[in-house]
Amino acid sequence: MNTEEKILLVLDLDETLIHATETKLELEPDFKYSEYFVYKRPNVTQFLIDMSRHYKLAVWSSADDQYVHDIVKTIQPSEIEFEFVWAKSRCTLTRDYQLDRYVQEKRLRKVKKQGFSLKKH
């Protein structure tokens, strides 16, 4: 597949690429970040490498910006580049009336404004 033809695959961070918890699990964490024990998902490095062969990759999380950028730097394989790494500052605070609370929304038009197509090839 030609690089220009690659579809953008946007991945979330927490509970997708890693699991971060304040309570240590029975197994050793891959690393610690602040008060969090961080566990990479099984085979996440190989997953990212394999996916980069077929897709342009990006990470978009609703977590704190510094946290996201620090974690991504730690888990990013040296042989791949993310198209972008976005965090809470790129989300839009919106009201979820069903849940009766505010949530951080990831609006895809922001991806489109960066020049990425929202259409499947």
Number of C-alpha atoms within 10 A of each C-alpha: 8 8 11 8 11 16 17 18 16 19 15 19 20 20 11 11 20 19 15 19 16 12 9 14 11 6 7 10 16 13 13 15 13 8 10 15 18 22 21 18 15 10 9 16 16 11 12 21 17 12 14 20 14 16 19 20 22 17 19 19 24 21 18 12 15 11 15 22 16 11 17 17 12 12 15 15 14 10 8 15 15 15 13 14 21 21 22 19 13 17 19 14 14 12 13 12 8 6 8 8 9 12 14 18 16 19 11 12 12 12 15 12 9 9 9 13 14 12 7 7 7
